Amino acid sequence: MNYTGVRDIEVMVIGAGQAGLAAAFHLRRVGYRPDRDFVVLDHSPRPGGAWQFRWPTLTYDKVHGMHALPGMELTGTDPRRPSSEVIGGYFASYERAFELRVHRPVSVTAVREGVGGRLLVETSHGDYAPRAVVNATGTWDRPFWPRFPGQEAFRGRQLHSAQYEGPEAFRGARVVVVGGGTSAVQQLMEIAPVAAGTTWVTRRPPVFRAGPFGETEGRAAVALVEERVRQGLPPRSVVSVTGLPMTEAVRRARESGVLTRLPLFSRVTPTGVAWADGRTVDAEVILYATGFRAAIDHLAPLKLREPGGGIRMEGTRALRDPRIHLVGYGPSASTVGANRAGRAAVRDIRRLLAGEPSAPAAGDPGLPDSGLVSASVVSGGPA
């Protein structure tokens, strides 16, 4: 696909993860035709969203609450297969079944004001002039790297959890794992049996969640994330306010001492890390499981951000530009929330394109039907 001119379309969907596919499904369901009325672009090499990049030892049985895409259940899955294969295959089948015609790999470099009330979407494969944009770019492309004094002098290896490929790379090494999210816990539990030693450090004491996590708890967690978005602050992940699930594996790891947590160190030394009180830990590897930030730099020309750094929204609609809808962002950053956000965005876009006033947001589109708000976010939040 290579266009020499600017192509007019009704709706552009940027990103083909859970949120983008859900939005594309609802566009098609209400009569928009793929590649004619709407186009879906994805810069990843194959179907699967961020799941295709997950480490091979993250098997499907370790995924907490993966919620099906609208209109097609995920069934008959071998729980021992890598989640990247399971969900990648599921997304590929979904794209085929609903003929969504996702174009990949295509990178979107900028979204800016166009002419005649349209937007201009600049991409690596030509430019488009949509009347509305559904942005579903997630967070995978923006891993958050914390900064500490002395990092540049560390003699060992430093990597982010996004680069984690399994425990074998840590065999026989002393490893410091930084981060209090699910990825930190999962990767630490894999590394500990093969490493010479592990140290877990987090910015705040981790909270482990025991017992059921129902709709009431889910609504409360989403409300905390939604409030930050309402204030124009960068969103935290929904997972960061739900706590860590207390599985049997986690319980055993806590009992064995693997999940004994230390507060965050103050500096990195050439041979490890050090605290202000004089304590030191030697290490050959530092693994930063410190989460991700929203990948929305391509929207910068539209000046959607508030002074606090976030984008204020009503439902999925950006308050500074009603043509822009963000799905899988903030309160809808879960597989359940992404489905609902995709539906809500399409409903609002239809009204916009028909010249009707936008309806007030009927609650939070990220609110889960079943309370599984932690769903797809297996990478930890901030340390």
C-alpha positions as CSV (number, residue, x, y, z in Angstrom):
1,M,0.0,0.0,0.0
2,N,1.7,3.3,-1.1
3,Y,-0.3,6.4,-1.8
4,T,1.2,9.4,-3.5
5,G,-1.6,11.7,-2.5
6,V,-3.7,12.2,0.6
7,R,-6.6,9.8,0.8
8,D,-9.9,10.9,2.3
9,I,-11.6,8.4,4.6
10,E,-14.2,8.7,7.3
11,V,-12.4,7.1,10.3
12,M,-8.8,6.1,10.9
13,V,-8.0,3.4,13.5
14,I,-4.4,3.6,14.7
15,G,-3.3,0.3,16.4
16,A,-4.6,-3.2,16.1
17,G,-4.4,-4.5,19.6
18,Q,-7.4,-5.4,21.6
19,A,-8.8,-1.8,21.6
20,G,-8.2,-1.2,18.0
21,L,-9.8,-4.4,16.8
22,A,-12.8,-3.8,19.0
23,A,-13.3,-0.4,17.5
24,A,-12.9,-1.8,14.0
25,F,-15.4,-4.5,14.8
26,H,-18.0,-2.0,15.9
27,L,-17.3,0.3,12.9
28,R,-18.0,-2.6,10.6
29,R,-21.0,-3.7,12.6
30,V,-22.7,-0.3,12.1
31,G,-22.1,-0.2,8.4
32,Y,-18.6,1.3,7.8
33,R,-16.7,-0.6,5.3
34,P,-13.0,-1.5,5.8
35,D,-10.6,0.1,3.4
36,R,-13.3,2.3,2.1
37,D,-14.9,4.1,5.0
38,F,-12.3,3.3,7.6
39,V,-8.7,2.1,7.6
40,V,-6.9,0.2,10.4
41,L,-3.1,0.7,10.6
42,D,-0.8,-1.2,12.8
43,H,3.0,-0.8,13.0
44,S,3.7,-4.2,14.5
45,P,4.9,-6.9,12.1
46,R,2.0,-9.4,12.7
47,P,-1.3,-9.7,14.6
48,G,-1.4,-9.9,18.3
49,G,-0.9,-6.3,19.5
50,A,1.6,-6.1,22.4
51,W,1.0,-9.8,23.2
52,Q,3.2,-10.9,20.3
53,F,6.2,-9.5,22.1
54,R,5.7,-11.2,25.4
55,W,8.4,-13.6,26.6
56,P,8.0,-17.3,25.6
57,T,7.7,-18.6,29.2
58,L,4.6,-16.5,29.8
59,T,2.2,-19.3,28.9
60,Y,-1.5,-18.7,28.5
61,D,-2.3,-20.2,31.9
62,K,-0.3,-17.4,33.6
63,V,-2.4,-14.7,31.9
64,H,-5.0,-13.2,34.3
65,G,-8.4,-12.7,32.9
66,M,-7.9,-12.3,29.1
67,H,-11.3,-11.1,27.9
68,A,-12.5,-12.1,24.4
69,L,-12.9,-9.7,21.6
70,P,-16.5,-8.8,20.7
71,G,-18.3,-11.3,18.5
72,M,-15.8,-14.2,18.8
73,E,-14.8,-16.2,21.8
74,L,-11.3,-17.6,22.4
75,T,-11.8,-21.3,22.9
76,G,-10.0,-24.6,22.8
77,T,-6.7,-23.2,24.0
78,D,-3.8,-25.2,25.3
79,P,-2.9,-23.4,28.5
80,R,0.7,-24.5,28.2
81,R,1.3,-22.6,25.0
82,P,3.0,-19.2,25.0
83,S,0.5,-16.4,25.4
84,S,2.1,-14.7,22.4
85,E,1.2,-17.6,20.2
86,V,-2.3,-18.1,21.6
87,I,-3.4,-14.5,21.5
88,G,-1.5,-13.7,18.3
89,G,-3.3,-16.6,16.6
90,Y,-6.6,-15.5,18.0
91,F,-6.2,-11.9,16.8
92,A,-5.2,-13.1,13.4
93,S,-8.3,-15.3,13.1
94,Y,-10.4,-12.4,14.3
95,E,-9.0,-10.1,11.7
96,R,-9.8,-12.7,9.0
97,A,-13.2,-13.6,10.3
98,F,-14.5,-10.0,10.2
99,E,-12.4,-8.9,7.2
100,L,-10.9,-6.0,9.1
101,R,-8.0,-5.7,6.5
102,V,-5.4,-4.4,8.9
103,H,-2.4,-2.8,7.1
104,R,1.0,-3.6,8.7
105,P,3.6,-2.7,9.3
106,V,2.7,1.0,9.0
107,S,4.0,3.6,11.3
108,V,2.0,6.8,12.1
109,T,4.4,9.7,12.5
110,A,2.0,12.5,13.1
111,V,-1.7,13.5,13.4
112,R,-2.3,17.2,12.7
113,E,-5.0,19.6,11.6
114,G,-5.9,19.1,7.9
115,V,-8.1,21.1,5.6
116,G,-11.9,21.3,5.4
117,G,-12.3,20.2,9.0
118,R,-10.5,16.9,8.4
119,L,-7.4,15.7,10.2
120,L,-4.2,14.8,8.4
121,V,-2.6,11.5,9.4
122,E,1.0,11.1,8.2
123,T,2.3,7.6,7.9
124,S,5.2,5.6,6.5
125,H,2.9,4.4,3.7
126,G,1.2,7.7,2.6
127,D,-1.1,10.3,4.2
128,Y,-4.8,10.1,5.1
129,A,-7.4,12.8,5.7
130,P,-10.0,11.2,8.1
131,R,-12.9,13.0,9.7
132,A,-12.2,11.2,13.0
133,V,-9.4,9.1,14.6
134,V,-9.6,6.2,17.0
135,N,-6.2,6.1,18.7
136,A,-5.5,2.6,20.1
137,T,-1.7,2.7,20.3
138,G,-1.4,1.3,23.8
139,T,1.9,1.6,25.8
140,W,4.2,-1.2,24.6
141,D,6.4,1.2,22.6
142,R,7.1,3.5,25.5
143,P,8.8,1.4,28.3
144,F,9.6,3.6,31.3
145,W,13.2,3.6,32.3
146,P,13.8,5.2,35.7
147,R,17.0,7.2,36.2
148,F,19.4,6.8,39.1
149,P,22.7,8.3,39.9
150,G,25.5,6.1,38.7
151,Q,23.6,4.1,36.1
152,E,26.1,4.9,33.4
153,A,28.9,3.4,35.4
154,F,27.3,0.0,36.1
155,R,29.5,-2.8,34.7
156,G,26.8,-5.3,34.2
157,R,23.7,-5.5,32.1
158,Q,20.6,-3.3,32.5
159,L,17.4,-4.1,30.7
160,H,13.7,-3.4,30.8
161,S,11.0,-6.0,31.2
162,A,10.0,-5.4,27.6
163,Q,13.3,-7.0,26.6
164,Y,12.9,-10.0,28.8
165,E,13.0,-13.3,26.9
166,G,13.0,-15.8,29.6
167,P,15.0,-16.9,32.7
168,E,18.0,-18.6,31.0
169,A,19.7,-15.3,30.3
170,F,20.0,-14.8,34.0
171,R,21.4,-18.2,34.9
172,G,24.1,-17.9,37.6
173,A,23.8,-14.2,37.8
174,R,23.0,-11.9,40.8
175,V,19.9,-10.0,39.7
176,V,18.2,-6.9,41.0
177,V,14.5,-6.7,39.9
178,V,13.0,-3.2,40.1
179,G,9.2,-2.8,40.1
180,G,6.1,-3.6,41.9
181,G,3.8,-4.8,39.2
182,T,2.7,-8.1,37.8
183,S,5.6,-8.4,35.3
184,A,8.1,-7.8,38.1
185,V,6.6,-10.6,40.2
186,Q,6.2,-13.1,37.3
187,Q,9.7,-12.5,36.0
188,L,11.3,-12.6,39.4
189,M,9.7,-15.9,40.2
190,E,11.1,-17.3,36.9
191,I,14.6,-15.9,37.4
192,A,15.0,-16.9,41.1
193,P,15.4,-20.7,40.5
194,V,18.3,-20.2,38.0
195,A,20.0,-17.1,39.4
196,A,22.8,-17.0,41.9
197,G,20.7,-14.6,43.9
198,T,17.8,-12.1,43.4
199,T,16.9,-8.9,45.1
200,W,13.4,-7.3,44.7
201,V,13.1,-3.5,45.2
202,T,9.9,-1.4,44.8
203,R,9.1,2.3,45.4
204,R,6.1,1.4,47.5
205,P,5.3,-1.7,49.6
206,P,3.5,-4.1,47.3
207,V,-0.1,-4.9,48.0
208,F,-1.2,-8.5,47.4
209,R,-4.9,-9.0,46.8
210,A,-6.4,-12.1,48.3
211,G,-10.0,-13.4,47.7
212,P,-12.5,-12.4,45.0
213,F,-12.2,-9.3,42.9
214,G,-15.8,-8.4,41.9
215,E,-17.6,-5.7,40.1
216,T,-17.6,-3.3,43.1
217,E,-13.9,-3.6,43.5
218,G,-13.4,-3.2,39.8
219,R,-15.5,0.0,39.6
220,A,-13.6,1.5,42.5
221,A,-10.2,0.7,40.9
222,V,-11.3,2.2,37.5
223,A,-12.7,5.3,39.2
224,L,-9.2,6.0,40.7
225,V,-7.6,5.9,37.2
226,E,-10.5,7.8,35.6
227,E,-10.1,10.7,38.2
228,R,-6.5,11.3,37.0
229,V,-7.6,11.5,33.4
230,R,-10.4,13.8,34.4
231,Q,-7.8,16.1,36.0
232,G,-5.7,16.1,32.9
233,L,-2.9,14.0,34.5
234,P,-1.1,11.1,32.9
235,P,-3.0,7.9,33.6
236,R,-1.7,5.2,35.8
237,S,-2.5,1.6,34.7
238,V,-5.7,0.1,36.1
239,V,-3.5,-2.7,37.5
240,S,-1.5,-0.3,39.6
241,V,-4.6,0.3,41.8
242,T,-6.0,-3.3,41.9
243,G,-3.1,-4.9,43.7
244,L,-1.2,-8.1,42.9
245,P,-3.2,-11.3,42.7
246,M,-2.4,-13.8,45.4
247,T,-2.0,-17.0,43.4
248,E,-0.7,-20.2,44.8
249,A,2.6,-19.6,43.0
250,V,2.9,-16.2,44.5
251,R,2.1,-17.6,48.0
252,R,4.9,-20.1,47.7
253,A,7.3,-17.5,46.4
254,R,6.6,-15.3,49.4
255,E,7.0,-18.2,51.8
256,S,10.4,-19.0,50.3
257,G,11.6,-15.5,50.5
258,V,11.8,-14.8,46.8
259,L,9.2,-12.0,47.1
260,T,10.8,-10.3,50.1
261,R,10.9,-6.7,49.1
262,L,13.4,-3.9,49.8
263,P,12.7,-0.2,49.4
264,L,14.1,1.5,46.3
265,F,17.8,2.1,46.3
266,S,19.2,5.6,46.0
267,R,22.0,5.0,43.4
268,V,23.6,2.4,41.1
269,T,27.2,1.5,41.7
270,P,29.7,-0.1,39.2
271,T,29.0,-3.4,40.9
272,G,25.4,-3.2,42.0
273,V,23.1,-0.9,43.9
274,A,23.3,1.1,47.1
275,W,20.9,2.7,49.6
276,A,21.3,6.0,51.5
277,D,21.8,4.1,54.8
278,G,25.0,2.4,53.5
279,R,23.5,-0.9,52.5
280,T,24.7,-2.4,49.2
281,V,23.8,-5.3,47.0
282,D,26.2,-6.7,44.3
283,A,24.6,-7.6,41.0
284,E,25.5,-8.5,37.4
285,V,22.0,-7.6,36.1
286,I,19.4,-5.0,36.9
287,L,16.0,-5.7,35.4
288,Y,13.6,-2.7,35.3
289,A,10.1,-4.0,35.4
290,T,8.9,-0.4,35.8
291,G,6.0,-0.3,33.4
292,F,5.1,1.8,30.3
293,R,3.6,5.1,29.3
294,A,1.0,5.9,26.7
295,A,2.4,5.9,23.2
296,I,0.7,9.1,22.0
297,D,3.6,11.3,20.8
298,H,2.2,11.3,17.2
299,L,-0.8,13.3,18.6
300,A,1.5,16.1,19.8
301,P,0.7,18.5,16.8
302,L,-2.9,18.7,18.0
303,K,-1.9,20.0,21.4
304,L,-4.2,17.8,23.4
305,R,-2.2,17.6,26.6
306,E,-3.2,19.6,29.7
307,P,-0.6,21.4,31.9
308,G,-0.5,18.3,34.1
309,G,0.8,16.2,31.1
310,G,-2.3,14.1,30.4
311,I,-5.2,14.4,28.0
312,R,-8.6,15.3,29.5
313,M,-11.4,13.1,28.2
314,E,-15.1,12.7,28.4
315,G,-15.7,9.0,27.8
316,T,-13.2,8.2,25.0
317,R,-13.4,11.7,23.5
318,A,-10.5,14.1,23.9
319,L,-12.1,17.3,25.3
320,R,-9.7,19.5,23.2
321,D,-10.7,17.9,19.9
322,P,-13.9,15.7,19.7
323,R,-12.6,14.1,16.5
324,I,-10.0,12.2,18.5
325,H,-11.0,9.2,20.6
326,L,-8.5,7.3,22.8
327,V,-9.3,3.7,23.5
328,G,-7.1,1.4,25.7
329,Y,-6.0,4.6,27.5
330,G,-6.4,5.2,31.2
331,P,-9.6,3.7,32.5
332,S,-10.0,1.5,29.4
333,A,-6.5,0.0,29.6
334,S,-7.7,-3.6,30.1
335,T,-9.1,-6.2,27.7
336,V,-12.7,-5.7,29.1
337,G,-12.3,-1.9,29.1
338,A,-10.9,-1.9,25.6
339,N,-13.9,-3.7,24.2
340,R,-16.3,-1.3,25.8
341,A,-14.2,1.8,24.9
342,G,-14.2,0.7,21.2
343,R,-18.0,0.4,21.2
344,A,-18.4,3.8,23.0
345,A,-16.0,5.5,20.6
346,V,-17.8,4.3,17.5
347,R,-21.2,5.4,19.0
348,D,-19.8,8.9,19.5
349,I,-18.1,9.1,16.2
350,R,-21.3,8.2,14.3
351,R,-23.0,11.2,16.0
352,L,-20.1,13.4,15.2
353,L,-20.0,12.5,11.5
354,A,-23.8,12.8,11.3
355,G,-23.6,16.4,12.6
356,E,-25.4,15.5,15.9
357,P,-24.2,16.8,19.3
358,S,-22.1,14.5,21.3
359,A,-24.0,12.6,23.9
360,P,-22.8,12.9,27.5
361,A,-20.6,10.0,28.5
362,A,-22.8,7.3,30.0
363,G,-20.4,6.3,32.8
364,D,-16.9,5.1,32.1
365,P,-16.4,3.0,29.0
366,G,-13.6,1.2,30.8
367,L,-15.8,-0.1,33.5
368,P,-15.7,-3.9,33.3
369,D,-18.7,-6.1,32.9
370,S,-17.2,-8.7,35.1
371,G,-14.7,-6.8,37.3
372,L,-11.7,-8.3,35.5
373,V,-10.1,-4.8,35.2
374,S,-6.5,-6.2,35.4
375,A,-7.0,-8.3,32.3
376,S,-4.3,-7.8,29.7
377,V,-1.9,-5.6,31.5
378,V,0.8,-8.1,32.6
379,S,3.6,-5.5,32.6
380,G,4.0,-3.8,36.0
381,G,3.3,-0.3,36.8
382,P,5.7,2.2,38.2
383,A,8.1,0.8,40.9
